[in-house]
């Protein structure tokens, strides 16, 4: 996984947040469980330990089948996801304001 996102830096680097962060960075796309595991950088065991929780809290939803694989996407109608999007946006805004206010080093 690349550098930690602002969301993970602020909220903590947990498996649940890695999955949420991955989907927030890839809106409108759907993925198989195998792809979610790979792209979020968590182990298969950890993924299956938290999977029911993600579904129970309506973080993800089933979208379509691709061959034998069920695909999933973020549930953009979920109040929790809307709050995460807002938080992610505020963190980005704060980071940008902080970067702009930093003096440019002389060369």
C-alpha positions as CSV (number, residue, x, y, z in Angstrom):
1,X,0.0,0.0,0.0
2,X,1.2,3.5,-0.8
3,X,1.6,6.3,1.7
4,X,-1.3,6.4,4.2
5,X,-4.2,8.7,3.2
6,X,-5.3,11.6,5.3
7,X,-8.3,9.6,6.5
8,X,-6.0,6.8,7.8
9,X,-3.6,9.2,9.3
10,X,-6.4,10.9,11.2
11,X,-8.6,8.0,12.1
12,X,-6.1,5.2,12.4
13,X,-4.9,2.5,10.1
14,X,-7.5,-0.2,10.7
15,X,-8.7,-2.9,8.2
16,X,-12.2,-1.5,8.1
17,X,-10.9,2.0,7.4
18,X,-8.5,0.7,4.7
19,X,-11.5,-0.8,2.9
20,X,-13.6,2.4,3.3
21,X,-10.7,4.5,2.2
22,X,-10.1,2.3,-0.8
23,X,-13.7,2.7,-1.9
24,X,-13.7,6.4,-1.3
25,X,-10.7,6.8,-3.6
26,X,-12.5,4.7,-6.2
27,X,-16.1,5.9,-6.3
28,X,-18.5,4.3,-8.7
29,X,-16.4,1.1,-9.2
30,X,-17.2,-2.3,-8.0
31,X,-14.8,-5.1,-6.9
32,X,-14.8,-8.7,-6.0
33,X,-13.8,-9.8,-2.5
34,X,-10.4,-10.9,-3.9
35,X,-9.8,-7.5,-5.4
36,X,-10.8,-5.7,-2.2
37,X,-8.4,-7.8,-0.2
38,X,-5.6,-7.1,-2.7
39,X,-6.1,-3.4,-3.2
40,X,-6.8,-2.5,0.5
41,X,-3.6,-4.4,1.6
42,X,-5.2,-6.6,4.3
43,X,-4.9,-10.3,4.8
44,X,-7.6,-12.7,3.7
45,X,-8.2,-13.8,7.3
46,X,-8.6,-10.3,8.6
47,X,-10.9,-9.5,5.7
48,X,-13.3,-12.4,6.4
49,X,-13.2,-11.5,10.2
50,X,-14.6,-8.0,9.4
51,X,-16.7,-8.7,6.3
52,X,-20.0,-9.2,8.1
53,X,-19.5,-6.0,10.1
54,X,-19.0,-4.0,6.9
55,X,-22.2,-5.5,5.4
56,X,-24.2,-5.1,8.6
57,X,-23.4,-1.4,8.9
58,X,-24.2,-1.0,5.2
59,X,-20.8,0.2,4.3
60,X,-20.8,-1.9,1.1
61,X,-23.5,-3.3,-1.1
62,X,-23.7,-6.1,-3.7
63,X,-23.8,-4.7,-7.2
64,X,-23.6,-7.4,-9.8
65,X,-22.1,-10.8,-10.7
66,X,-19.1,-11.2,-13.0
67,X,-18.9,-14.8,-13.8
68,X,-18.9,-16.6,-10.5
69,X,-17.7,-13.6,-8.6
70,X,-20.0,-11.3,-6.7
71,X,-19.0,-7.6,-7.0
72,X,-19.4,-5.0,-4.3
73,X,-19.4,-1.2,-4.2
74,X,-19.5,1.4,-1.5
75,X,-23.1,2.1,-0.5
76,X,-23.2,5.9,-1.3
77,X,-26.6,6.2,0.3
78,X,-25.3,5.1,3.6
79,X,-25.3,7.9,6.2
80,X,-22.0,6.5,7.5
81,X,-20.4,6.7,4.1
82,X,-21.7,10.3,3.6
83,X,-20.0,11.2,6.9
84,X,-16.7,9.6,5.9
85,X,-16.8,11.4,2.6
86,X,-17.4,14.7,4.4
87,X,-14.6,14.0,6.8
88,X,-12.2,13.1,4.0
89,X,-13.1,16.3,2.2
90,X,-12.5,18.4,5.3
91,X,-9.2,16.7,6.0
92,X,-8.1,17.4,2.4
93,X,-9.2,21.0,2.7
94,X,-7.3,21.4,6.0
95,X,-4.2,19.9,4.5
96,X,-4.4,22.2,1.5
97,X,-4.8,25.3,3.6
98,X,-1.8,24.2,5.7
99,X,0.3,23.6,2.6
100,X,-0.6,27.0,1.2
101,X,0.2,28.8,4.4
102,X,3.7,27.3,4.6
103,X,6.5,29.6,3.4
104,X,8.3,28.6,0.3
105,X,11.9,27.8,1.1
106,X,14.5,30.0,-0.6
107,X,16.7,28.3,-3.2
